[in-house]
Amino acid sequence: MTAILVDQTIAAHPVPPSRRKGGSLWAAIRGNRKAMIGLFLFIMFCLLAAFPWLFTSVKHPGDIQYPQLLHPSRAHWLGTTGLGQDVYAQVIYGTRQSLIIALVAGLGATILSVIIGVSAAYLGGYADELLSMFTDVFLVLPTFPLIIVLATYAGKGNLLVVIVVLIVTGWSFGARQLRAQALSLRNRDFLESARVRGERRSYIIVFEVLPTMTSLILANFLGAALYSVLTAAGLQFLGLGDPASMSWGTMLYWAQNQSALNSGYPAWALVPGLCVALLGVSFALLNYAFDEISNPALRPVRRQRAKRVHS
């Protein structure tokens, strides 16, 4: 009888494929093409941000030290700006600020989403109604006009202000998703057991609820990082960042101001725009890949497609 109960338990709660094979998260990522492409792009940008001097001999890309508006050559791979700065060096050094904005703003928005969304679902009652109403207000607000207003009046040109604005405007969608997931877990047996044991609410949320939502939290972080890098580039392109800072968005701002495309210097505008797009693609691919890895419903679809290809 005991053996029958054990078999039924195993059938009801199958071990994930990665665990059956003795693999880890890395094994799951390595077996997913989207994850590998996204991870490769992300690591590439991390290396550029951490060690820019390894990829260019120019130490101070903001200094005016070359003839103006040179076309791409062996000496200047992407040419020079209207002020005589090396475009390639600016692209390399601009990676750091763009990546910092994406990661810090994405992390901040995710933390705010977790605090508000999970707390609303677990506490219930008036706390849930109040936090949900607060979330709905930010969901219905026109995001980009709000970002422009906040960035303009809170301190134009301040990197910290840009990050704070992105956090304030980027948390609400994730909070709504996390609240819905937490509501589905609210009355599970393991949470009831924790309540019976007399555990504090903070302990239950941090050590019981959040570990079961890791994949969704990670997906929200990647989505928030994608939102941050694209929105920050848009703000800087509009001149709402620090024009003297070194980032892809400010490069686009100066390229547009000096009509780089119309003047025959397309690399000045296209390359930083391409870098913004590729960093966004890396976050998007990682997001899709983790969704496939963590969602069992997608695994049979992949297997069926693989069988059709082999057949």
C-alpha positions, -999 to 999 in steps of 0.1 A, spaced: 0 0 0 29 23 9 45 17 -25 13 25 -43 10 58 -24 46 67 -32 41 59 -69 10 81 -69 29 109 -53 57 107 -79 31 107 -107 13 137 -93 45 157 -87 70 146 -115 106 156 -111 116 184 -135 135 171 -166 166 190 -156 166 172 -122 159 138 -136 190 142 -158 211 154 -128 215 188 -145 213 223 -131 200 256 -142 232 259 -164 223 227 -181 188 240 -188 202 273 -202 228 254 -223 201 234 -239 181 264 -249 192 283 -280 175 316 -270 191 315 -236 226 309 -250 223 337 -276 209 361 -249 236 351 -224 263 355 -250 252 391 -258 248 400 -222 283 387 -212 297 405 -242 283 438 -230 294 431 -195 330 427 -207 328 459 -227 314 478 -196 339 463 -171 371 464 -193 366 491 -220 404 498 -222 409 463 -236 388 470 -267 401 505 -276 434 524 -272 415 557 -265 416 564 -228 394 595 -227 367 592 -254 351 625 -243 382 646 -251 385 665 -283 417 652 -299 410 643 -335 400 661 -367 362 666 -370 339 644 -390 363 618 -403 349 589 -422 355 553 -409 391 542 -414 418 520 -399 427 547 -374 390 554 -365 368 524 -372 336 543 -370 349 578 -378 349 609 -355 321 632 -342 315 668 -351 337 677 -321 366 654 -331 359 625 -308 364 588 -317 330 572 -323 341 537 -317 357 546 -283 325 564 -273 304 533 -282 327 511 -260 328 534 -230 291 542 -234 283 506 -226 289 510 -189 263 537 -182 237 520 -204 242 487 -186 242 502 -152 209 520 -159 193 487 -172 205 466 -142 200 491 -114 166 503 -126 155 468 -134 164 455 -100 148 485 -82 115 481 -102 115 443 -94 121 449 -57 92 474 -56 70 450 -76 77 421 -52 71 442 -21 38 457 -33 24 427 -53 32 399 -29 22 419 2 -11 428 -14 -19 392 -22 -8 377 11 -23 404 35 -56 406 17 -85 428 30 -81 465 30 -43 463 25 -49 444 -8 -75 469 -19 -53 499 -11 -22 484 -27 -41 472 -58 -57 506 -63 -22 522 -60 -9 497 -86 -39 504 -109 -33 541 -108 3 537 -122 -10 511 -147 -34 536 -163 -11 566 -163 4 574 -197 40 562 -190 62 581 -214 47 616 -209 50 610 -171 86 600 -175 93 632 -195 76 654 -169 94 637 -140 128 637 -157 124 674 -166 113 688 -133 131 664 -109 166 672 -121 176 672 -158 209 656 -165 211 636 -132 218 599 -137 203 591 -103 171 609 -113 168 590 -145 171 557 -126 146 567 -100 121 578 -127 125 544 -144 119 526 -112 88 547 -103 72 542 -137 83 505 -143 71 485 -113 33 484 -117 30 457 -144 53 434 -125 34 440 -93 1 430 -109 16 398 -122 32 389 -89 0 396 -70 -19 372 -93 7 345 -87 8 350 -50 -30 348 -48 -29 314 -63 -4 303 -36 -22 320 -7 -41 290 6 -16 262 -3 -10 236 24 26 246 30 16 281 38 -12 269 61 14 247 79 36 278 84 7 297 99 -1 268 122 35 267 134 31 304 143 55 318 118 55 356 113 40 371 82 73 385 71 90 350 75 62 333 54 65 359 26 103 358 24 110 321 30 78 304 19 62 324 -8 91 341 -27 111 309 -33 82 294 -52 80 325 -74 117 327 -84 112 322 -121 84 348 -123 105 373 -103 135 367 -126 112 372 -157 100 405 -142 135 416 -136 145 409 -172 113 427 -185 121 457 -163 157 458 -175 145 457 -211 121 485 -204 148 505 -186 174 503 -213 150 513 -241 133 541 -221 166 555 -208 180 557 -244 148 574 -254 151 600 -226 187 607 -234 179 609 -272 154 636 -263 180 656 -244 166 647 -209 198 631 -198 232 646 -192 245 656 -226 281 654 -213 277 618 -201 291 589 -220 262 566 -231 245 553 -262 215 575 -257 236 607 -255 255 596 -286 222 594 -304 213 628 -291 244 644 -305 242 625 -338 207 637 -343 216 673 -333 244 674 -359 224 655 -386 248 626 -388 226 605 -412 219 634 -436 256 645 -435 269 611 -446 281 598 -412 256 570 -406 278 549 -382 277 577 -356 239 572 -352 234 536 -363 260 518 -342 248 531 -308 212 525 -318 222 489 -328 239 485 -294 207 496 -276 187 471 -297 211 442 -291 212 448 -253 174 448 -254 174 416 -275 196 399 -249 172 407 -221 142 397 -242 158 364 -253 167 355 -217 132 363 -206 117 341 -233 142 313 -225 135 313 -188 98 312 -195 103 281 -216 127 265 -190 103 272 -160 70 265 -178 63 228 -181 35 234 -206 61 246 -232 83 215 -229 61 191 -248 57 216 -276 95 218 -280 98 180 -280 71 176 -306 88 202 -328 121 184 -324 105 151 -334 89 166 -365 123 181 -376 141 148 -371 113 128 -389 
